[in-house]
Amino acid sequence: MNDNDTKRLSRLTAILTQLQTKRLLTAKSLADKFNVSIRTIYRDIRALEQAGVPVLTEEGKGYSLMEDYRLPPVMLTESEANALITAEQLVLKNKDTSFIKEYTEAITKIKSVLRYNTKDNVNLLSDRIAISQNNGSDITSNHLSNLQLALTNFNLAKIGYQKADTDEITNRTVEPFALLSTQGNWLLLAWCRLRKEFRLFRLDRIKNIQIQTEKFEPHKMTLKQYFERLEK
């Protein structure tokens, strides 16, 4: 499979997800979203139809999917969907771009499997929720997603860390242990091999990061136990 085929397959999958997320989509909106021509979208829609996907065409309006067509066997109640939409608004206030991107894509996939009436309701709720928090809106980091993977897979991370009130950057090798949120910003709690102790690292001061293939031995304590140890 060449690069063009791979890109088209990825686009077809994304178009299908978008069709499941919204009731009606125009060829122009799809073309704009995927940065392709409207003619390309026409061909993509035909390809989905030929593959057995029940795409409905409303002349002069756009495309939709047959009411009962679903890909994954996932079904949420409206209350569960509303909880996710509310959480989405909190996430959008976060200041780590990687986390926002991953969560938004996940929510799009979840919305795609909702029943039409539930989908309409959660889309309405999404438009009617406004959560104000965090002073300022500057993005502070782009490392949260990588650190989450390093933490759960016990991979060492090499970071370039800027000290407070200085431009000096030190190179650290750390063992990610926990991630803490403070007013939309994030802190990494990790065992620092340079200092030989647990240290807190602000993600906005991590200037570069390399997740290593080398593993570390998981620490035999919970986050709760760590905080209890601090109180002693």
PALOLUM-163429 format. One line per 8 residues: number of its first residue (from 1); their letters; for each residue x, y, z of C-alpha. Coordinates in pm, 1 decimal. Example, Ala and Ser with C-alpha at 12.3 -4.5 7.8 and 13.67 -1.06 7.14 Angstrom:
residues 2
1) AS) 1230.0,-450.0,780.0  1367.0,-106.0,714.0
***
This chain:
residues 232
1) MNDNDTKR) 0.0,0.0,0.0  152.7,333.6,-107.0  128.5,664.7,77.8  -168.8,783.8,-130.0  -362.7,465.9,-52.6  -278.6,497.1,317.5  -391.4,860.6,325.6  -714.6,775.8,145.3
9) LSRLTAIL) -792.3,486.6,379.5  -730.3,713.2,677.1  -956.9,980.3,524.5  -1234.7,730.0,450.0  -1225.2,613.4,811.3  -1232.0,973.1,934.2  -1523.3,1058.7,703.1  -1716.3,761.4,837.5
17) TQLQTKRL) -1650.2,878.2,1193.9  -1767.2,1229.0,1105.1  -2085.2,1091.8,945.0  -2161.0,900.8,1264.0  -2093.5,1208.5,1476.1  -2329.1,1444.8,1296.1  -2669.0,1390.2,1138.1  -2598.1,1571.4,810.1
25) LTAKSLAD) -2271.8,1676.2,642.8  -2218.2,1856.8,314.7  -1952.8,1766.8,57.8  -1805.4,2115.4,99.2  -1770.4,2086.4,476.8  -1596.2,1750.5,436.5  -1370.7,1887.8,162.6  -1274.8,2182.2,382.5
33) KFNVSIRT) -1208.1,1960.4,683.3  -981.0,1719.0,496.5  -828.5,1979.9,265.5  -929.3,1800.5,-54.6  -1152.6,1887.8,-348.7  -1528.4,1834.1,-346.8  -1479.4,1593.0,-637.5  -1249.7,1384.8,-413.8
41) IYRDIRAL) -1522.5,1373.3,-147.7  -1771.0,1252.2,-409.9  -1532.3,967.7,-494.6  -1481.2,887.8,-125.2  -1856.2,870.8,-64.1  -1895.0,634.8,-360.4  -1614.6,417.8,-220.8  -1792.3,394.7,115.7
49) EQAGVPVL) -2117.9,302.5,-59.3  -1941.2,33.2,-263.0  -1795.9,-104.0,61.1  -2149.4,-150.5,194.8  -2173.0,157.1,415.9  -2534.7,284.8,400.7  -2466.9,650.6,315.1  -2787.4,844.6,246.9
57) TEEGKGYS) -2778.4,1143.0,10.0  -3020.7,1430.0,51.1  -3011.6,1632.6,-268.0  -2901.0,1988.8,-204.2  -2841.1,1917.2,166.0  -2570.2,1659.6,223.8  -2489.9,1311.1,349.3  -2596.7,1107.9,649.3
65) LMEDYRLP) -2589.8,747.0,764.0  -2881.3,509.6,792.3  -3036.4,546.9,1137.8  -2942.3,206.5,1279.0  -2591.9,182.3,1131.8  -2322.1,155.8,1397.5  -1957.3,52.6,1384.4  -1850.5,-31.0,1741.5
73) PVMLTESE) -2088.1,-209.4,1983.3  -2088.9,81.6,2229.2  -2401.7,249.7,2356.6  -2416.7,518.3,2623.4  -2711.9,649.5,2816.4  -2782.8,1021.3,2776.6  -2665.3,1087.5,3133.1  -2335.0,910.7,3062.4
81) ANALITAE) -2293.3,1108.3,2740.9  -2370.2,1433.4,2924.1  -2102.2,1354.2,3182.8  -1846.5,1310.8,2905.0  -1949.8,1636.1,2737.5  -1912.6,1822.5,3066.9  -1570.0,1666.6,3116.4  -1479.9,1774.7,2762.8
89) QLVLKNKD) -1536.7,2138.8,2855.4  -1301.6,2099.4,3151.8  -1038.9,1941.1,2928.0  -1061.7,2227.2,2679.0  -956.1,2460.6,2960.9  -640.6,2255.9,3003.9  -310.6,2402.6,2890.4  -139.7,2100.1,2738.3
97) TSFIKEYT) -197.7,2078.8,2362.7  -128.9,1706.2,2331.8  -390.5,1621.2,2596.9  -653.8,1842.8,2433.1  -589.6,1683.8,2093.4  -611.9,1323.8,2217.4  -922.7,1387.0,2428.6  -1103.2,1577.2,2153.0
105) EAITKIKS) -1040.8,1294.8,1905.2  -1164.1,1039.9,2159.2  -1481.6,1240.7,2225.0  -1546.4,1263.3,1849.9  -1533.0,883.2,1826.7  -1762.0,845.1,2126.4  -2015.1,1089.8,1980.2  -2013.8,890.4,1657.1
113) VLRYNTKD) -2178.9,587.4,1821.3  -2461.1,771.4,1997.6  -2823.1,734.5,1891.0  -2946.4,1029.6,1685.2  -3174.1,1171.5,1955.3  -2898.6,1140.9,2218.5  -2647.8,1288.8,1972.8  -2867.5,1593.3,1917.5
121) NVNLLSDR) -2908.5,1642.8,2291.8  -2538.3,1615.7,2375.8  -2448.3,1850.3,2090.0  -2696.2,2098.9,2236.3  -2546.0,2054.2,2582.7  -2197.0,2103.4,2438.3  -2309.1,2440.3,2299.1  -2468.2,2542.3,2629.9
129) IAISQNNG) -2185.2,2467.8,2872.3  -1928.2,2733.5,2955.9  -1670.0,2667.9,3225.9  -1445.5,2951.7,3336.1  -1123.9,2862.4,3510.5  -750.1,2927.1,3490.1  -604.8,3274.3,3475.2  -488.3,3331.8,3120.8
137) SDITSNHL) -522.9,3104.8,2820.7  -164.1,3053.5,2710.6  -73.6,2698.0,2619.0  200.9,2590.8,2857.1  309.8,2245.9,2739.0  279.3,1970.9,2482.8  417.3,1674.5,2675.7  129.3,1528.8,2873.8
145) SNLQLALT) 29.6,1261.3,2623.8  386.2,1126.6,2591.9  437.0,1128.9,2968.9  112.4,939.5,3024.2  240.6,662.2,2797.8  581.5,661.5,2964.4  418.5,640.0,3306.9  188.9,348.9,3224.8
153) NFNLAKIG) 453.6,155.3,3030.7  740.3,223.9,3276.2  964.2,390.1,3017.9  1245.0,620.7,3123.9  1218.5,979.8,3002.9  1504.2,1217.4,2931.0  1402.4,1579.8,2977.1  1560.5,1918.9,2938.4
161) YQKADTDE) 1431.9,2109.8,3240.0  1450.6,2486.7,3289.1  1518.2,2598.9,3641.9  1295.2,2860.3,3804.6  1382.4,3225.2,3740.7  1670.8,3136.8,3509.4  1738.6,3030.6,3152.4  1960.8,2744.6,3265.7
169) ITNRTVEP) 1846.5,2403.1,3142.4  1956.4,2079.7,3306.5  1926.4,1736.3,3152.4  1750.2,1482.2,3370.3  1665.9,1115.1,3335.1  1343.8,1049.2,3523.1  1111.2,763.5,3611.2  753.8,901.6,3568.7
177) FALLSTQG) 537.8,815.8,3869.0  232.9,1044.6,3870.1  76.8,1347.8,3700.3  -88.6,1623.9,3903.5  -313.0,1901.6,3772.6  -299.6,2250.4,3921.5  -528.1,2516.2,3774.6  -515.2,2357.2,3431.9
185) NWLLLAWC) -135.9,2325.3,3437.5  42.8,1998.5,3502.7  315.3,1867.5,3727.8  511.7,1547.9,3674.9  606.0,1357.8,3988.7  904.0,1140.3,3901.7  1209.8,974.4,4047.7  1503.3,1187.2,3935.6
193) RLRKEFRL) 1814.1,980.3,3874.5  2030.8,1292.5,3899.9  1902.2,1396.7,4244.7  1823.3,1038.6,4353.7  1485.5,1132.5,4498.2  1128.2,1204.8,4393.3  1092.6,1551.2,4243.3  812.3,1759.4,4096.2
201) FRLDRIKN) 861.3,1896.4,3745.8  638.3,2162.5,3593.7  546.0,2060.2,3241.6  574.4,2418.0,3117.3  943.4,2410.6,3214.3  1014.9,2088.1,3026.9  1175.2,2226.1,2711.8  1239.3,1893.6,2540.5
209) IQIQTEKF) 1160.0,1531.4,2609.4  1268.6,1193.8,2477.0  1083.1,881.7,2584.7  1330.3,594.7,2606.0  1277.5,230.1,2515.5  1461.5,139.5,2837.2  1226.8,35.7,3117.4  1252.2,110.2,3487.8
217) EPHKMTLK) 1142.9,-101.9,3782.4  794.2,7.2,3897.6  793.6,178.5,4237.3  624.9,-26.1,4508.6  391.4,237.8,4646.3  74.5,423.0,4553.1  31.1,796.8,4507.8  -170.4,801.4,4830.5
225) QYFERLEK) 119.9,640.3,5014.0  357.3,898.8,4867.7  148.5,1185.5,5007.1  115.5,1010.2,5343.4  492.6,981.2,5354.4  526.5,1355.3,5298.4  300.9,1429.4,5594.1  519.0,1237.5,5839.1
***
